Amino acid sequence: MTYEITTTDVLSGFSSSTCPDQDIANYIVVLDQADACLTANAVPGAIGRQMKILGVRHLATNATGGTITEERSISGASRKFADRTSGQTSYLDTLRTIDTYGCVMSVLSSASGPVQLRSIGRRSPT
């Protein structure tokens, strides 16, 4: 079985995304970690792919780690986020319902804090 998804698969029918294609491709790589679990549990290909698409959409809509509550700039770039609630996106809620074996959810759980692939602020020269 193959659980391969593409950026096009993720964006098809995805009405609101400001997430760059490269970030979506990176999120796909992160969720590819679920493939071994999906295979071990004989999850049908179409269902496994759909779960990974939901996972990527969740990450793409929730990529900043929560709601921005404070921002500062002009060289002292800073952002402050409100804590992300566990059911903040409908994609995650749906995924929780259909991910019987927890394959994709376990990847999201281990990655939900540190998955931050968008560049924020400026890189200081060294």
Secondary structure as the mmCIF struct_conf table of DSSP 4:
data_model
#
loop_
_struct_conf.conf_type_id
_struct_conf.id
_struct_conf.beg_label_comp_id
_struct_conf.beg_label_asym_id
_struct_conf.beg_label_seq_id
_struct_conf.end_label_comp_id
_struct_conf.end_label_asym_id
_struct_conf.end_label_seq_id
HELX_RH_AL_P HELX_RH_AL_P1 THR A 7 LEU A 11
TURN_TY1_P TURN_TY1_P1 SER A 12 GLY A 13
BEND BEND1 CYS A 19 CYS A 19
HELX_RH_AL_P HELX_RH_AL_P2 ASP A 21 LEU A 31
HELX_RH_3T_P HELX_RH_3T_P1 ASP A 32 ALA A 34
HELX_RH_AL_P HELX_RH_AL_P3 ASP A 35 ALA A 40
TURN_TY1_P TURN_TY1_P2 ASN A 41 ALA A 42
HELX_RH_AL_P HELX_RH_AL_P4 GLY A 45 THR A 61
BEND BEND2 ASN A 62 ASN A 62
TURN_TY1_P TURN_TY1_P3 ALA A 63 THR A 64
BEND BEND3 GLY A 65 GLY A 66
STRN STRN1 ILE A 68 ARG A 72
TURN_TY1_P TURN_TY1_P4 ILE A 74 SER A 75
BEND BEND4 GLY A 76 GLY A 76
STRN STRN2 SER A 78 PHE A 81
HELX_LH_PP_P HELX_LH_PP_P1 ALA A 82 THR A 85
TURN_TY1_P TURN_TY1_P5 SER A 86 GLY A 87
BEND BEND5 THR A 89 THR A 89
HELX_RH_AL_P HELX_RH_AL_P5 SER A 90 ILE A 98
TURN_TY1_P TURN_TY1_P6 THR A 100 TYR A 101
HELX_RH_AL_P HELX_RH_AL_P6 CYS A 103 ALA A 111
TURN_TY1_P TURN_TY1_P7 SER A 112 PRO A 114
BEND BEND6 ARG A 118 ARG A 118
BEND BEND7 GLY A 121 GLY A 121
HELX_LH_PP_P HELX_LH_PP_P2 ARG A 123 PRO A 125
#
